[in-house]
C-alpha cells in the first residue's frame, strides 16, 4: 500500500515531468503533442476515476489547456464524443460497440478496468431466467446499459427482443423508486447508484460484473477517442493515454485516491468513492485483452439483435490498439 505522502509525491512528479513509470530518455525523445487542448468527459460519481486521477499527469504531458467537460449522464459521453465536443473519455464498452455499428466517428483505444456494473432485481426475481416476461428498466433503448442487459439475458437463452419488457427510466432517483415500489423488476446499476441501492436495501444482485464470469473476464470501461481527433493528433492521443493509464495505477491506492478525488470535486461522497476504489480492479489494464472485450460484446450484441455488424467489422473500423501496445511495453513497473 502506498502511503499518503508517497502518493502525493507521485502525483506531483507526474504532473511536473510526466515520468511516473516511464523512462526519461524515451519521454524526452517523443515529440510534443500536436495540440495543447484536451477535453475529457466528466460526470458525477461514477467509475471513471483513472481519467480524473490523470489530471496533473495530463498537464505534465503538455496539455496546458485541459478541460473536464461536465456532462449529466454516462449516456451524454457517447453523444459528446461522436459530436467532437470532447476528445477522449472512458465509458462502458457495449455502448461504444453499439455506436460503432451505427457508424459514429469514434475509435476505441484501450480497456481500462473490468467490473463496476450490477444487475439488480426485486425479491420476486431469483435468477436471470426469471426475467422472462418481466419489466426491466434502462436509461434508454440501444444504450450501453440496454446492450449489457441484453447480453446477460441472451447468455442464459432468453431473447431480449421478445422475452423482456424494456422500460425507459432516465432519472436514477425515479429508477430507485420504481424498483422499490415493484413497478419494475430489475435494472442495471453502477456506482454510486449500486451502493445507494445496497444501503437502502432495494433489490438484490443477480449478476456482479466485477466477480461473475464471463463478464468479469472482460473490460467494463474502455477509453475511446473522437476519430478525427485521434487521426489528427496521434502524439497527443498517446500522451493522454499514458497519463490515464498511470491514473489507473494510482487508483490501486484507495484511501489517498478517494481523498484526492473528493477534494478536487470530481466526486461528492467520500465513503462511496472509497468503497468503489476498493471494489474495482483499476490497475488491471495490463491483464485483460481489449480486442477480446470488443469481440465478445460485438458477438453478444449481434446475437441480441442490437447491432448488425460482426466483430471483425467493428474491430477493423472502430478500434486502434497500437498506442496501447506501445504503452504496455513502455510503462513497465
ZALORO-218623 format. One record per residue: x, y, z of N, C-alpha, C in turn; residue in three letters. Coordinates in steps of 0.05 Angstrom, whole numbers, plus 32768, in hexadecimal, padded with zeros to 4 digits. Example, Ala and Ser with C-alpha at 12.3 -4.5 7.8 and 13.67 -1.06 7.14 Angstrom:
<recs>
81087F8E809C80F67FA6809C81087FBE809CALA;81017FD3808E81117FEB808F81028001809DSER;
</recs>
This chain:
<recs>
80117FE88000800080008000801280198000UNK;800B802C7FEE801A80447FEC801180578002UNK;802480648010801D80778025801280908018UNK;8003809F80297FF880B98020800E80CB8016UNK;802480CE8024803A80E0801C804580D78001UNK;804A80BC7FFE805680B27FE5804280B67FCEUNK;802980B37FD3801480B67FBF801580D37FB5UNK;801480E67FC7801581037FBF802E81097FAFUNK;804580FE7FB8805E81037FAA805D80F87F8EUNK;805180E07F8A804F80D57F70803E80E57F5DUNK;802780EF7F68801681007F57802481197F4FUNK;803281267F628040813F7F5D8056813A7F48UNK;806581257F4B807A811F7F38806F811A7F1CUNK;8059810B7F1B804D81057F018044811F7EF4UNK;803881317F03802F814A7EF78045815B7EEDUNK;805B815B7EFC8072816C7EF4808281627EDDUNK;808581477EDC8097813C7EC8808C81257EB7UNK;8074811B7EBF806981057EB0807A80EC7EB0UNK;808780E67EC7809B80D17EC7809480B97ED8UNK;807C80B87EE5807680A17EF5807380887EE3UNK;808480757EE88083805C7ED9808D805E7EBCUNK;809C80737EB680A580777E9B80C080837E9AUNK;80D280787E8A80EE80817E8A80F2809D7E80UNK;810480AB7E8B810980C77E84811380C97E67UNK;812480B67E5E812E80B87E43811880B57E2EUNK;810680A27E3380F1809D7E2080DE80B57E1FUNK;80D880C07E3780C680D77E3880D280EF7E29UNK;80EC80F47E2D80F9810B7E2180FA81087E02UNK;80FB80EF7DF980FE80EA7DDC80E380ED7DCDUNK;80CD80EC7DDC80B380ED7DD080AC810A7DC9UNK;80A0810F7DB18099812A7DAA808381357DBBUNK;807F814F7DBD806A815B7DCD804F81557DC0UNK;803981577DCF801F81527DC4801881667DAEUNK;8009815E7D9A800181707D847FEF81867D8EUNK;7FE181827DA47FD081967DAF7FD481977DCDUNK;7FD181AF7DD97FD381B27DF67FB881AF7E03UNK;7FA381AD7DF37F8881AB7DFE7F7F818D7E01UNK;7F7581867E177F6A816B7E1B7F50816E7E2AUNK;7F3A81647E1E7F1F81657E2B7F1781487E31UNK;7F1181447E4B7F0981297E557EEE812B7E63UNK;7EDE81177E5F7EC381177E6B7EC481147E89UNK;7EB381227E977EB0811F7EB47E93811D7EBCUNK;7E8C81077ECA7E7281057ED57E7380FF7EF2UNK;7E5F81067F027E6181037F1F7E6180E67F28UNK;7E7180E07F3C7E7280C77F4A7E6E80AF7F38UNK;7E8380A57F2C7E82808E7F1B7E9D807F7F1DUNK;7EA2806C7F0C7EBA805C7F0F7ED180657EFCUNK;7ED1807E7EF47EE580877EE17EFD80957EEFUNK;7F03808C7F077F1880997F177F33809C7F09UNK;7F3C80887EF97F57808B7EED7F5B80A57EDCUNK;7F4680AD7ECE7F4A80C57EBD7F4980DF7ECEUNK;7F3E80DD7EE67F3F80F47EF87F5980F47F08UNK;7F6380DD7F0F7F7D80DB7F1C7F9480E37F0AUNK;7F8E80E47EF07FA380EB7EDC7FA681097ED9UNK;7F9781197EE77F9781367EE37FB281427EE2UNK;7FC3813F7EF77FDD814B7EF77FF0813E7EE3UNK;7FEC81247EDE7FFD81177ECA7FF781207EAEUNK;7FDE81267EA87FD781317E8E7FE4814C7E8AUNK;7FE5815C7E9F7FF381767E9C801181727E98UNK;801B815E7EA6803881577EA2803E814D7E86UNK;802A81427E79802D81387E5E802B814E7E49UNK;802681677E528025817D7E3F800A81897E3AUNK;7FF581807E487FDA818A7E437FD581A17E57UNK;7FDE81B87E4F7FDB81D07E607FBE81DA7E60UNK;7FAF81D27E4B7F9281DA7E497F8181C17E4FUNK;7F8381B77E677F74819F7E6E7F5881A77E78UNK;7F43819A7E6C7F2881A07E747F1A81867E7BUNK;7F0E81857E937EFB81707E997EDF817A7E94UNK;7ED381707E7F7EB9817A7E767EA3816C7E86UNK;7E94817B7E967E7F81707EA77E6781677E96UNK;7E60814E7E9A7E4981427E8D7E3781367EA2UNK;7E1D81337E9C7E0A812B7EB17E09810D7EB5UNK;7E0D80FD7EA07E0A80E07EA27E2080D27E91UNK;7E2380B87E967E3680A97E867E2E80A97E69UNK;7E1380A87E647E0A80A87E487E1380C17E39UNK;7E1580D77E477E1D80F07E3A7E3A80EF7E30UNK;7E4A80DE7E3C7E6680DB7E337E6780D17E16UNK;7E5780BD7E107E5780B27DF57E5080C77DE0UNK;7E3C80D77DE77E3280EB7DD47E4881017DD0UNK;7E53810A7DE77E6781207DE57E8081177DD6UNK;7E8880FE7DDA7EA080F37DCD7E9B80F27DAFUNK;7E8480E87DA67E7E80E67D8A7E7C81017D7DUNK;7E7281157D8B7E7081307D807E8A813F7D81UNK;7E9E81357D8E7EB881437D907EB881597DA5UNK;7EA581577DB87EA4816A7DCE7EB781637DE4UNK;7EC0814A7DE57ED681417DF67EE881307DE4UNK;7F01812E7DED7F1581207DDC7F1981037DE5UNK;7F1980FE7DFF7F1D80E37E097F0B80DF7E22UNK;7F0480C67E277EF680C07E407EF380A27E43UNK;7EF3809A7E5C7EEB807F7E637ECC807D7E62UNK;7EC280657E5D7EA6805F7E607EA380417E5BUNK;7E8A80377E5F7E86801A7E5E7E8980107E42UNK;7E967FF97E3F7E9E7FEE7E257E867FE87E12UNK;7E707FDD7E1D7E5A7FD67E0C7E4E7FEE7DFDUNK;7E4E80057E0B7E44801E7DFE7E5580267DE6UNK;7E6F80237DE87E80802A7DD27E7D80167DBBUNK;7E787FFD7DC17E747FE97DAB7E5A7FF07D9DUNK;7E457FF87DAB7E2C80007D9F7E3080197D8DUNK;7E40802C7D987E4680447D887E55803D7D6FUNK;7E69802B7D717E7980247D5A7E6880177D44UNK;7E5580067D4C7E437FFA7D397E33800E7D2AUNK;7E2C80247D387E1B80397D2C7E2C804D7D1BUNK;7E4780497D1A7E58805A7D0A7E6180737D18UNK;7E5F80747D327E68808C7D417E87808F7D3EUNK;7E9180A87D3C7EAD80AD7D387EBD80AA7D52UNK;7EBF80917D5C7ECE808D7D757EE280767D70UNK;7EF680757D817F0A80607D7F7F1280577D9BUNK;7F0D803D7DA17F1480327DBB7F32802D7DBCUNK;7F3F80377DD27F5C80387DD47F6780257DE9UNK;7F5980217DFF7F6580107E157F5080097E29UNK;7F4F7FF07E317F407FE87E497F4E7FF37E61UNK;7F3F7FFE7E747F4B80097E8C7F477FF77EA5UNK;7F2F7FEE7EA97F2B7FDC7EC07F127FCB7EBCUNK;7F127FB37EC87EFA7FA27EC77EE87FAA7EDEUNK;7ED07F9F7EDD7EBD7FA37EF47EAF7FBD7EF4UNK;7E9E7FC17F087E907FD97F127E717FD77F0FUNK;7E667FC87EFC7E497FC87EF97E3D7FAF7F07UNK;7E247FB27F107E167F9C7F1C7DF97F9B7F11UNK;7DEF7F837F0D7DD37F7E7F077DC57F7B7F22UNK;7DB37F8E7F287DA57F8E7F427D887F897F3DUNK;7D7C7F767F4D7D617F6E7F487D517F6E7F62UNK;7D367F6E7F5F7D247F6E7F767D247F527F82UNK;7D187F4F7F997D177F357FA77D087F207F98UNK;7CF77F287F857CE87F157F757CFA7F067F61UNK;7D117F117F5B7D237F067F477D3A7EF87F54UNK;7D3D7EDE7F507D537ECF7F5D7D697EC77F49UNK;7D647EC97F2F7D797EC37F1B7D747ED47F03UNK;7D877ED57EF17D857EE47ED97D6E7ED97EC8UNK;7D6A7EBF7EC77D547EB37EB77D397EBC7EC1UNK;7D377EC47EDB7D1E7ECD7EE67D157EE87EDAUNK;7D277EF57ECB7D207F0F7EBF7D0E7F0C7EA6UNK;7D0A7EF37E9D7CF97EEF7E867CDD7EFA7E8BUNK;7CD47F0C7E7A7CBA7F197E7C7CB97F2F7E91UNK;7CCF7F367E9D7CD07F4A7EB27CD87F657EA7UNK;7CD57F7A7EB87CDC7F957EB17CF97F9B7EBAUNK;7D0A7FA37EA87D267FAA7EAF7D2B7FC77EA6UNK;7D357FD77EB97D397FF37EB57D557FF97EAAUNK;7D56800B7E967D6F80157E8B7D6C80337E86UNK;7D8380417E857D82805E7E807D7980657E64UNK;7D7C80537E527D7480587E367D77803F7E25UNK;7D67803B7E117D6B80247DFF7D8380297DEEUNK;7D9180137DE87DAB80147DD97DC080237DE8UNK;7DBD80257E027DD180327E137DE5801D7E1BUNK;7DFA80267E297E0F80137E337E027FFF7E47UNK;7DF180097E597DE47FF77E6D7DD27FE37E5FUNK;7DC37FED7E4B7DB17FDB7E3C7DC17FC57E2FUNK;7DD87FCD7E237DE97FB97E167DF47FA47E29UNK;7DFD7FAE7E417E087F9B7E547DF27F887E5EUNK;7DDB7F927E657DC57F817E6E7DBC7F6E7E59UNK;7DBB7F777E407DB37F657E2A7DC87F4E7E28UNK;7DE17F547E2C7DF67F407E2B7DF27F2B7E42UNK;7DEB7F357E597DE77F237E707DCF7F107E6CUNK;7DB97F1B7E637DA17F0A7E607DA57EF77E48UNK;7DB37F007E347DB97EEF7E1D7DCB7ED87E25UNK;7DDD7EDD7E387DF07EC97E417DE27EB17E4EUNK;7DCB7EB57E5A7DBC7E9F7E667DA67E947E55UNK;7DA57E9C7E3B7D927E917E287D797EA07E24UNK;7D767EB87E307D5F7EC87E2B7D637EDA7E13UNK;7D4D7EE27E067D4E7EF47DEF7D487F107DF9UNK;7D5C7F227DFA7D577F3D7E057D437F4D7DF5UNK;7D3D7F457DDC7D2A7F537DCC7D0D7F4B7DD2UNK;7D097F327DDB7CEE7F287DDF7CE87F227DFDUNK;7CFC7F1A7E0C7CF77F107E277CF87F257E3DUNK;7D027F3D7E367D057F527E4B7CF37F697E44UNK;7CE67F747E587CD77F8D7E557CE97FA47E5EUNK;7CF57FB27E4B7D087FC77E517CF97FE17E59UNK;7D017FEC7E6F7CF580057E797D0A801A7E7BUNK;7D0680317E6E7D1A80477E6E7D1580587E86UNK;7D29805A7E987D28806B7EB07D42807B7EB0UNK;7D4080957EAA7D5880A57EA67D6580AF7EBFUNK;7D5580B47ED47D6080BF7EED7D6680AA7F01UNK;7D7E80AA7F0D7D8580957F207D7380957F38UNK;7D6B80AD7F427D5980AE7F597D3E80A07F53UNK;7D3480A57F3B7D1B80987F347D1E807A7F30UNK;7D3580727F277D3B80557F237D3B80477F3FUNK;7D4880547F537D4880497F6E7D2B80457F78UNK;7D1A80597F747CFF80587F7D7CEF80427F70UNK;7CF380407F557CE3802C7F467CEC800F7F4EUNK;7D05800B7F527D0E7FF17F5B7D057FEB7F77UNK;7D077FFE7F897CFE7FFA7FA57CDF7FF67FA6UNK;7CD080037F947CB380007F947CA97FE97F84UNK;7CBB7FDA7F787CB37FC37F687CA87FC97F4DUNK;7CAC7FE27F437CA27FE97F297CB47FDE7F12UNK;7CCD7FD97F187CDF7FCB7F067CEC7FB47F16UNK;7CF57FA07F087D007F887F157D1E7F877F17UNK;7D2C7F977F067D497F967F077D547FAE7EF8UNK;7D6D7FB37EFD7D7B7FC97EEE7D997FC47EF0UNK;7DA87FD47EE27DC57FD37EE47DCE7FEB7EF4UNK;7DE27FE77F057DEB7FFD7F167E097FFC7F1AUNK;7E1580147F1A7E3180177F207E34802C7F35UNK;7E4D80317F3F7E5180457F537E4880617F4AUNK;7E3B80717F5B7E34806C7F777E1A805E7F7BUNK;7E0A805B7F657DEF80507F687DEF80347F75UNK;7E0180237F6D7E0280087F787E0780097F96UNK;7E17801C7F9F7E1C801E7FBC7E04802A7FCBUNK;7DF6803C7FBE7DDE80487FCA7DC980327FCDUNK;7DC680217FB87DB3800B7FBA7DB97FF87FD1UNK;7DD27FF27FD47DDB7FE07FE97DD57FEC8004UNK;7DDC800680077DD8801380217DBA80158028UNK;7DA9801880157D8C801A80197D7E7FFF8018UNK;7D8E7FEA80137D847FCF80117D6E7FCC7FFCUNK;7D747FD87FE57D627FD67FCE7D6C7FC17FBBUNK;7D5D7FAB7FB87D657F967FA57D7D7F867FAFUNK;7D857F737F9E7D9D7F637FA37DAB7F5E7F89UNK;7DC57F577F8B7DD67F557F747DD37F397F67UNK;7DCC7F397F4E7DCB7F207F3E7DE67F1B7F30UNK;7DF17F307F257E0B7F2D7F177E1D7F457F1FUNK;7E357F3E7F287E497F527F2E7E5F7F507F19UNK;7E617F657F097E757F647EF37E917F627EFDUNK;7E967F6B7F167EB17F6A7F207EBA7F4E7F28UNK;7EA77F3E7F307EAF7F237F3B7EA37F0C7F2BUNK;7E8E7F0F7F1B7E817EF97F0F7E8A7EF57EF2UNK;7E917EDC7EEC7E987ED57ED07E7F7ED37EBFUNK;7E817ED77EA57E997EDF7E967E9F7EFD7E97UNK;7E8D7F0D7EA37E8F7F2A7EA27EA87F357EAFUNK;7EB17F277EC47EC87F307ED37EE27F2C7EC4UNK;7EE17F1E7EAD7EF97F197E9D7EFE7F2D7E87UNK;7EEC7F417E867EEE7F557E717EEE7F717E7DUNK;7EF87F847E6E7EF87FA07E777EDB7FAB7E78UNK;7ED67FBA7E8D7EBD7FC97E8F7EC17FE47E80UNK;7ED47FF47E8A7ED8800F7E7F7EEF800F7E6BUNK;7EEA801B7E557EFE801D7E3F7F03803A7E39UNK;7F1C80427E377F24805D7E2F7F20805F7E11UNK;7F1180737E097F0A80777DED7F0E80947DE5UNK;7F1580977DCB7F1A80B27DC17F0880B97DAAUNK;7F0580D37DA67EF880DD7D8D7F0A80D67D76UNK;7F0080CA7D617F1080BF7D4C7F2280D57D3EUNK;7F1680EC7D3A7F2581017D2C7F3B810C7D3EUNK;7F36810E7D587F4A81177D6B7F6281037D6BUNK;7F5C80EA7D6C7F7280D57D6D7F8180D67D53UNK;7F7380D97D3C7F8180D97D227F9480F17D20UNK;7F8B81097D297F9B81217D267FB081237D3CUNK;7FAC81167D527FBE811A7D697FC881007D75UNK;7FD780F07D667FE080D67D717FF380D97D89UNK;800480ED7D89801680F07DA0800780F97DB9UNK;7FF4810C7DB57FE481157DCB7FD380FD7DD6UNK;7FC980ED7DC47FB980D67DCD7FC980C37DDEUNK;7FE180BD7DD57FF280AB7DE47FFA80B77DFFUNK;800180D07DFF800880DE7E197FF180DD7E2CUNK;7FD980E37E237FC280E37E347FBC80C77E3FUNK;7FBF80B37E2E7FBB80987E377FCF80907E4CUNK;7FE880997E497FFC80937E5C7FF4809E7E78UNK;7FEB80B67E787FE380C37E917FCC80B47E9EUNK;7FB880AC7E8E7FA1809F7E997FA780837EA3UNK;7FB980757E967FC1805A7E9F7FD1805D7EBAUNK;7FE180727EBC7FEE80777ED67FDA807E7EEBUNK;7FC5808C7EE37FAF80927EF67FA280797F00UNK;7F9F80657EEE7F93804C7EF77FA5803E7F0BUNK;7FC080407F077FD280347F1B7FCF80427F36UNK;7FCC805C7F367FCA806B7F507FB080637F5EUNK;7F9B805B7F507F8280537F5C7F85803A7F6DUNK;7F9B802C7F6A7F9F80147F7B7FA5801B7F98UNK;7FA780357F9E7FAB803F7FB97F91804D7FC2UNK;7F7D803E7FCC7F6280497FCF7F6080627FE2UNK;7F6D80617FF97F698076800C7F7280918002UNK;7F8B80947FFA7F9480AF7FEF7F8680B77FD6UNK;7F7F80A37FC57F7180A97FAC7F5580B57FB2UNK;7F4780A87FC57F2C80B27FCC7F2E80CF7FD7UNK;7F4180D47FE87F4480EF7FF37F4A81037FDDUNK;7F5B80FC7FCA7F63810E7FB57F4B81147FA3UNK;7F3C80FF7F9B7F2681037F887F1081137F95UNK;7F0A810F7FAE7EF5811F7FBB7EFF813C7FC0UNK;7F18813F7FC77F22815B7FCC7F23816B7FB2UNK;7F27815D7F9B7F27816B7F817F0B816F7F76UNK;7EF781647F837EDC81687F7A7ED281557F64UNK;7EE281417F5E7ED9812D7F4A7EC2811C7F55UNK;7EC481157F6E7EB081057F7C7EA781147F95UNK;7E8F810E7F9E7E84811B7FB67E85810A7FCFUNK;7E7F80F17FCD7E7C80E07FE47E9680D07FE9UNK;7EA480D77FFE7EBE80CA80047EBB80AD8009UNK;7EA780A480197EA5808880207E9E80778008UNK;7E8C80807FF67E8680717FDE7E9E80707FCCUNK;7EAC80867FC97EC480877FB87ED980737FC2UNK;7EDD80737FDC7EF180617FE87EE980447FE4UNK;7ED0803D7FE87EC780217FE47EC980197FC7UNK;7EC2802B7FB57EC580267F987EE2801F7F91UNK;7EF4802F7F9B7F11802B7F957F1B80117FA1UNK;7F1080097FB87F187FEF7FC47F0D7FD87FB4UNK;7EF57FDB7FA87EE77FC57F9B7EF17FC07F7FUNK;7EF87FD57F717EFE7FD37F547F1C7FCF7F4FUNK;7F227FBC7F3D7F3F7FB67F377F4A7FCA7F23UNK;7F4E7FE37F2B7F567FF87F187F727FF37F0CUNK;7F847FE77F1A7F9F7FE47F107FA37FCB7EFFUNK;7F8D7FBF7EF47F8F7FA67EE57F8F7FAB7EC7UNK;7F957FC37EBE7F937FC97EA27FA77FB87E91UNK;7FBC7FAE7E9D7FCF7F9D7E8F7FC57F817E8CUNK;7FB37F797E9D7FAD7F5C7EA17F977F527E8EUNK;7F887F637E827F727F5B7E717F777F647E54UNK;7F697F587E417F6E7F5D7E257F587F707E1BUNK;7F5F7F887E127F4B7F9B7E087F3D7F917DF0UNK;7F4C7F847DDE7F407F797DC57F2C7F647DCCUNK;7F327F527DDF7F1F7F3D7DE77F057F497DF2UNK;7F087F5F7E017EF07F6D7E0C7EDE7F767DF6UNK;7EE97F847DE37ED97F8E7DCC7ECD7F777DBDUNK;7EDC7F637DB87ED27F4B7DA97EBB7F3E7DB8UNK;7EBE7F3B7DD27EAA7F2E7DE27E907F3D7DE2UNK;7E917F577DE77E787F667DE77E6C7F697DCCUNK;7E7C7F6B7DB77E717F6C7D9C7E627F527D96UNK;7E6C7F3B7D9E7E5F7F227D9A7E447F217DA9UNK;7E457F287DC37E2D7F277DD37E187F3A7DC9UNK;7E207F527DC17E0D7F667DB87E017F5F7D9DUNK;7E117F537D8C7E077F497D737DF37F337D77UNK;7DF87F217D897DE57F0B7D8F7DCC7F177D9BUNK;7DCE7F2C7DAA7DB67F397DB67DA67F4A7DA3UNK;7DB17F4E7D8B7DA37F5E7D777DA67F7C7D7AUNK;7DB97F847D8C7DBD7FA17D907DD07FAD7D7BUNK;7DE17F9D7D6F7DF27FA77D5A7DF27F947D43UNK;7DF97F9E7D2B7DFA7F8D7D137E167F847D0CUNK;7E2A7F957D147E467F8F7D0D7E517F787D1EUNK;7E637F687D127E707F547D217E8A7F5F7D2EUNK;7E967F4F7D3F7EAF7F587D4D7EC57F607D3AUNK;7EC87F537D257EDE7F597D127EDC7F767D08UNK;7EC47F7D7D007EBF7F987CF67EC37FAD7D0CUNK;7EB87FA87D237EBA7FBB7D397ED77FBF7D40UNK;7EE77FAA7D427F037FAC7D497F127FBB7D33UNK;7F0C7FB67D1A7F1B7FC37D047F157FE07D02UNK;7EFC7FE87D077EF380037D027EF380167D1AUNK;7EF3800A7D327EEF801B7D4A7F0280157D61UNK;7F19800A7D5B7F2D80057D707F49800C7D65UNK;7F5A80147D777F7680187D717F8680137D8BUNK;7F917FFB7D8D7FA07FF47DA67FBE7FF67DA3UNK;7FC780047D8E7FE480077D8B7FF180187DA1UNK;7FE3802D7DA97FED803E7DBF7FEF802D7DD9UNK;7FDA801E7DDE7FDA800E7DF67FF17FFA7DF6UNK;7FF57FED7DE0800B7FD97DDF80267FE67DE4UNK;802A7FFE7DD98043800C7DDE804680137DFBUNK;8030801C7E07803180257E238034800D7E36UNK;802A7FF77E2F802F7FDF7E40804C7FD87E42UNK;805A7FDD7E2C80777FD87E2C80867FEE7E3BUNK;807D80067E38808B801D7E458086801F7E63UNK;806D801B7E6B8065801F7E86806A80067E97UNK;80827FFE7E9980897FE77EA980917FF07EC5UNK;80857FE47ED9808B7FEB7EF580977FD37F04UNK;
</recs>
